[in-house]
Amino acid sequence: MKVLFVCTGNSCRSVMASYYLKKRLKDLGIKNVEVLSAGTAVVPGMSASSEVIEIFKREGIDVTSHYSKGLSKAMIESCDLIFVMSQNHLNEVIRRVPNAKTKVFLLNKEDIPDPINGTMRDYENCFNLIKKCIEDNVIPKLGVL
């Protein structure tokens, strides 16, 4: 199974979601799920934001090897589940691949605010919301609990 997280720049929200889910799957002993992330408006090759690197360092997770990737049609088509951070991201995925509408979901009922250029507290709040959404919405959809 392949799971994809989508945000705008692939340096904050989708990075947090993908690395956190990878950690949780490892904790649960689940090995048959590949987790990817991408952005709808990416500068290719950017690292995760320094705030995300710091938050994950505290969590014991190294995200320094992450480099941003742009969302591609092939990526959308190859994934089984796609979680997006906002309604705009959902619309963009469906615009690019109309038949993806059955496998793309908002991570949260409301848009997850982009913390870019915000305070460390904004990033921490964003990460806490993403963690909750993964526990409540993603893991159950994977059928791993």
N, C-alpha and C positions, 0 to 999 in steps of 0.2 A: 504494500500500500504506500502511496505517496501523498503527503500532505504539504500544501503550499500556503504560506502566509504572505499577504500583499499589503503594502502601504505605499507611500509616495516615493521617498528617496532611498528606501532600503538601508537606512543607517540607524534607525531608532526602533519604531514599533514592531515591524516584522522581524527584525533581528531579535528583539526581546522575546517575542512569541516563539520563534523557531528554536532558539537556544534553550528557553525554559522547557518547551515540550520535549526536546531531545533529552534533557536532564531527567524529566519525569518518566519518560519511557525507559531510560536506563535504570532508574530507581525501581520501576515496576518489572524489570526483566524482559521488556518487550523489544524484540530485535527485528521484526519484519516490517517496520514503518520507517520510511525515508522522509525526512523533514527538510523542506526548502523554503527560501524566502526570496522575494523580489519586490521591485518598486515600479510604479507606473510612470514616474518621471525621474529617472536616475542619471546621476553622473557616474558612469561605470568605473569600478575600481576604488570607490571611496571606502574607507574603513568605517566601522561602527563609530558613533559619536563618542567623544571622550567620557561623557556622562554615562552612557550605556556600558562602556568598558569598565568604569569605576563600580557601577552597581553590580555587575556580574562578577567582578573581582571579589567583592564582599560575599557573593553567593558561592564562591569557589569555582567559578566557571570562566574559562579563558575564551573571550570572543575576539581576541586581537587578530586572528586569522581570517575574520570575515571581510569580504570585499563585496560592495554592492553590485547587484545584477538587475538588469532591466527585465521587466515582464515580457515574455514572448508567447506567441500563439502556441508553439510547440510545448512550452512549459505548462500552459493552461490545459492543453489536450492530454498531456501525459499524467496529470495529477488526478487522484481519486476524490480528494476533498480540498477545497480552497476556502480559506478564511481571510476576510478583508477587514480593514480597520474603519472604513466609512462607506456610506451609501455611494459616494463618488467612485470609490474603488470597485464596488460591486458592479456599478453601471459600466465601468471601463472593461472589466473582465468579460461581461456579457456582450459588450460592443465588439470586442476583439474575437470572441468565440461564442456566438449565440447559444449553441447547445450546451454550454457550460452552466446554464442557469440552474440545472438540477443538482449541481455539486458545489456551488459557491454560496457562502453564508457570511453574514455579518458576524464578527467575533463577539460583539456586544449588541444589545438591542439598540443602543445609541452609538453614534460615532465615537471612537476613542480619540480624544484630542491629541494632536501632534505636539510633542514637547519641544520640538526643535527651536532653538534660541530662547528656551525658557530657563527657569531655575532648576537646580538639582532636585528641589522638592517636586517640580512638575514632572521630571523624569521618574522619580520614585513613585509618585501617584499613578503615573501611566503604567509602570511596571506592576504595581500592586493590582491594578484593574485587569491587566493582561493575564496575570497569574490566576486571578479568580475566574476569568472567562475560560481559560484553558481547563481548569479543574471542573468547572460547571458545564461547559459547552463542548469542548473539543474531545477530552478523554472519553466522555460517554458516547460520543458519535463514533469513536474508534472501536468501541465495544471492548475496551481493555479493563474495565472495572467489573 
